Amino acid sequence: MLSHVPGQLATDPPWWRDAVVYQIYPRSFADSNGDGVGDLPGITARLDHLHALGVDALWLSPIFVSPMADFGYDVADYCAIDPVFGTDADLDALVAGLHDRGMRLLLDWVPNHTSDQHRWFVESRSSRDSPKRDWYVWRDRRPDGSPPNNWTAAFKGVPAWTHDEGTDQSYLHLFLPEQPDLNWANPEVEAAMHDTLRHWLDRGVDGFRADVVHLIGKGSDVEDLPDHLAKGPVIAIDRPFGHELLRRIRLVLEEYEHEPMMVGEVYLLREGQSVAYLGDPLSGDGELHLSFDFRPLHTPWEPEAMHAAIARTQAEFAEPHWPTWVLSNHDQVRHRTRYGSEARARAAAVLSLTMRGTPFLYHGEELGLEDADIPDDRVVDPAGRDGCRAPLPWTAGGDAESGHGWPAPPWLPFPRNASTHAAELQVGVEGSMFELYRDLLTLRRSSPALRWGAMDLAPLAGGLLRYERTLDGEHLTVLVNLGDAATDWPADVDRGGVVLSTMGAAVDALRADEAVVIGR
Ligand code: NOJ
């Protein structure tokens, strides 16, 4: 059943507008078999914990067969689970456990590139005449022996091309050489990738997070780009063909009645670019259901900058669109570490969970985890992202390398505050970060205005950020003091109406980094 009737706004919000999504980096969540790597049964065993927290859906970073050059973002078989994470039966058990609790599951779909070990690439590489040759992007070097174009791969700043001596051509990889780019201009590739979606939808999965999905729009066009687009953390490809592909991907999702959703990692930071990948849902030309906007994540904890970022996202993602909020993920230093204090992380939780939009939480932020310190000899990620991928400490007992409820030393050291912020120290403990998240999720669930009401952002008053959430006579005010000093309560706000504060009972002034929600 479609959640939107083309031509009119949804009256009942689709589930993904109403949901709080919790990202799990499976290697680091919970290890059931003592191999030092988290797995699917580990997640299933913690479902009561996640249900008690109050999140609605899980997004798992990739769990498919992979040589792990990029820890799963190099997929060697889209339709098989890597044994390190478990089996098909383990996934079925996870889906059933989630559905029993009224929760949903999103998998991470990596459409831009495969692993170089994927049989499609092995065949493609085998000869220029291979039927799969054109499934990837192969080009001759330039006459001077330089790469076919000026594009730079993410992570190491090296050319996005690797030369294959066997067939004397170079293949494109916008990430590692072990991650060759698929050629989405080839209809066979498109059809095969559609089938990978159907494979998991048939198994009852509720949707996908689509990895760097804007990049598939390059098709087979690999002309030189201006330097500022050809380089940078992720090459900025933004082409009409990407929208065409996404409209057809949307149709695949709409073959299913359980309303599967796709949220796209659209890593494009210029005005209007990310929202454009939602297409035109009212005319039936929808693309992604949700599209990440990473500009708030890259915004410092500073009043003017935060206010401007929030205002911009809300304006760009106005109806019929809908924003997402993400402050941390497996690619970025955790916001607890970036913002530099627990008080700010607490205020940030209020922001993510009370603004208009779908919040995406990154596992461990509900514990206020910091990044881990990674000694040189423990570095495993080619792009320096190990710190935010550290394992989740379930218990307090342990050191940087072992314990914390993990049956064996995990693949990475623990976060630097694991001993003081383990889950067992926070669950049920009044005033803990975990209980703040739980309170916010409970409040959100009980409040249609927070879930899908209008949001009116007031002009910044000193360091004070203020917005109102309203729906059908329900009215909530959110105040966040982003400034360095205490500030007066706004005259029109009734302090007696405070339903949640990040700093306990309200006092005469709003303290620096305090956030409060006031009901009327
Ligand atoms: C974005 C993912 O979030 C990141 O972890 C990965 O390395 C790249 N895409 C390449 O797939």
Boltz pocket constraint, residues with backbone or C-beta under 6 A from the ligand:
constraints:
  - pocket:
      binder: B
      contacts: [[A, 70], [A, 73], [A, 74], [A, 110], [A, 175], [A, 211], [A, 212], [A, 265], [A, 330], [A, 331]]
      max_distance: 6.0
